[in-house]
Structure formats: C-alpha cells, structure tokens
C-alpha cells in the first residue's frame, strides 16, 4: 500500500464517520448509491455540513466570512491539478471534483448561499438547489423531472414543518413516475420528513428503494 492510498482511505473514513454522526438520514440515503458515487455523495454532504457549521462555530460575522473564504480557496485548489490542502474533507472533495470535472463555481454557489446566513435567513431554495445539482452531477443525471424532484427535496430538507415544506414534498412525490431511479439515494431522505422513528429508518429506506418510492 502506498502512502497516498493510505491517506485517501483515511480521508474517506473520516468523511463517512462525519456524515454518519452529523447527518444520519442523508447518510442512509447515500448508502444506496454504488461506488464511487457513494463516496462522492458523502464528500458533498460532509462539505455541506462544514458550511452549515459556520454559524455554530462563530457568532462574529467577520470570522464567519474568513471561514467561508478558506473553503472557497480549498474548492479552487480541489478543482486544480496540484495536491489539495491536507484536510480530510477537502481531500475527498477534490477526488469528487476531479472525477466528475465539476466546475468550482458550482461548489461556490453552495458557499455563497451559506454566506447569506451569516447575517440573515438562509435562502433554503438557493442552498437546497445548489446541493441537489451537485449530487445529480456526481450521479450522472441530467433529466429535468428528476432535477425538479431532487431540488424540491433538497429545499424541503432545510425547512421546518409547515405548508411550504409539505408542498415541496408533494411536488417531489408527484414526479415519482418520471424520475430517474438512479437518484433515489438523494430522494430517500424525504421519508425522514414524515416522522419515521429512528429505528425504522434503515428498513423503511431499504423497502422504499426496492419499490422506487420516497
């Protein structure tokens, strides 16, 4: 085993553990994707988690912006040809970005959406759509109804209970006959917004995936 392989494997394990602890529902969904798409989805979710933590780790707007600027620089490096900075999420994200040729601007869009949250309310549509578009890219999906459903679930995920979230979930589920089932790993977490008990979720996700539902 080479040192680079060991470093890559360590980064993947760090990302997997981070998402499993911080975002269990979407972690469960990602498990239904085949490799390497599974690793790519987990890298994106870990990236999103780090951005979302910005408001929690500092209440000072200037420090929050410095933190997000660090991630902008990391994303630019991840998309380049040089060795990315030595941070596990950045290293895994770099593999994802380079594997799929993701334009840095697509990841910057997610950072920009989170920056709005520093001194105001999060634009859940903008943030949810940005992440959904990245997830669809690593799954290799370019299909309008599937994008509409994924964006609706992505935005609903960021909302509290209410009629707006219910409307987005209804919109996503109305598209079930048309969606590309390859996108199920990012659609299955919609099940968790329906109040499923934690112990039932793995089985509920498995059964829904077999039936092509979410």
N, C-alpha and C positions, 0 to 999 in steps of 0.2 A: 504494500500500500504506500502511495506517495503522500508527502506532507500536504499537498494541495487537495488530494482526495479526502484526507482526514479532516482538513479544515472545512471543506464543503459539507461533509457529513455532519460535522459538529454544528454548523450553521443551520442545516436542515432540522436537526433535532431540537435546537433552541427555538426555531420558528414554530415547529409543531407543538412544543410544550407551551409556548407563549399563547398561541391561539386557543389551544385546548383549555387553558386556565381562564383566559380573558373573554373568550367568545365561543363558548361551547356549542351553541346552536349552529352557528355557521361553520364551525369546525366539523360537526357531524355531517353537514351537507357536503363539505368538500371531500370527505372520505369516499363519496360515491363517484368521484372522478378518477379516471385511470391515471397512472403516472405517465409523463411528468406533469400533466395538467394539475394533478392533486397538489404537488409541491408548489406549483405556480400560484394556485388559488390561495394556499396557506401563506405564501410570501406576500401576496397582496393584502390579505386580511391582517397580517402582522404589521404591515406598513400602515394600513388604515388605523389600526389600534394605536400605534405610536403617535399618529397625527391627532387622534381623538384625545389622547392623554395630555395634550398641550395645556388645556385649561385646568387640568388637575395638578400638574407639577409646578405651575407658577401662576400667580394671580397678577403679576406685573406684565402689562401689555408689551413693553419693550423686550423683556426676556422671552416672552412667548414668540414674538416675531423673530428673535435671534434663533430660537429653537427650530422654527419652520424654515428659516433661511439655511440652517445646517442641512435640513432634509432636501431643500432644493439643490444644494451643491452635491449632496450624496446621489440624488437622482441623475444629475448631469454626468457624474462620474460613472454611475451604473450603466448608462447608455453608451459610454465611450469604450475604447479598446484597452485602456490602462487598468491596472489592478484597482478594484474599488476599495474604499476605506474599510478598515478592519472592524466592522460591526456586523454581527450575525445576520440581522435583518437586511442590511444593505447588501451583504454578500449574496444572500438568497435572492433578493430582489434583482440584483444585477444579472444573475443567471436567467431569471424570468424575462427581463427586459431584452437581453441579448438573444435569447432563444426565439423570441417572437418578433424581434425588431420593433418593439414598442417605442414610439416617439416620446421623448422626455416630456413634451407638452401635455401628453395625456395623463401622466402622473402629476405634473404640476397643477393640472386642473383640480385634482383632489386636494392638494396642498392649499391652493387658493380658496377653495370652498371652506376649508377648516380655518383659514385665516380670518374669514368674516366672523367666526365665532368668538374671536378674542374679545371684541367689544360689542358684540351684538348677538342676535339669534342666528343659529345655524340655518342656512338655506338647505332644508332636507332634500328638496328636489335636485338641487345642483350637486350636493355631495353624494346622494344616492345614485344619481345617474352616472356620475364620474366613475364611481367604483364598479357599477354594473357594466359599463362599457369596457373597462379594463378586464373584468372577469370574462366577458364574452370574447374578447380578443384572445385570451390565452386558451379558451375552449375552441377557438377556431370557428366561431359562429358569426355570420353576417346575414341576419334574417330579421326583417322588420318586426313581425309579430313577436318573435322571441325577445328582441331588444325591448319592445314595449312592455312585455310582461316582466322582464328582469329589472327594468328601471322602476316599474311600479313597486315591485317587492323591495328593491333597494331603498326607495324613498320611504315606504311604509315601515321598514325596519327602524328608521331613525325617529319615528313619531311615537307619541304616547297614544293611549287608547282614545278613540273618538271616531266621528263620522268620516273625517278625511282619510284616516288610515283604513277604515272599513271600505271606503270607496276605492282606494288603490288596490286593496286585496281582491275586491270583486272584479276590478278591471283585469288584474293579472289572471285570475281564475277563469274569466270568460274567454281567455285566449288559449286555454288548455288544448283544444282540438288542433290548434295551429302551431304550437311551439315545437321547436327542435328539442327532443328529449335529451340531447347531449347537455342541455342547460339545466337539467334537474338539480345538479349539485348546488347551484346558486338560487334555485327556486324553492327547494325543500324547506329552508328556514321559515317560509311563510306559515308552515304548520305551527311553529312555536308561538306565533302571534295569536293563536286561537286558544291559548290557555292549557296546552297539554302538560301533564305532570312530568317532572324531570325524569323520573324512572321509566316513563313510557316512550320518551322521545326516540331513543335508538330504534326500537321496534316500529314505531309509527313512521319514522323516516324510511326504514327498510321496506315496509309494506307499501307506502306511497310511491317509492321509487319503482317497485315492481309493477305497480298499476299505472305509472306515468302521471301521477297526480301530485298536487302540492297545495 
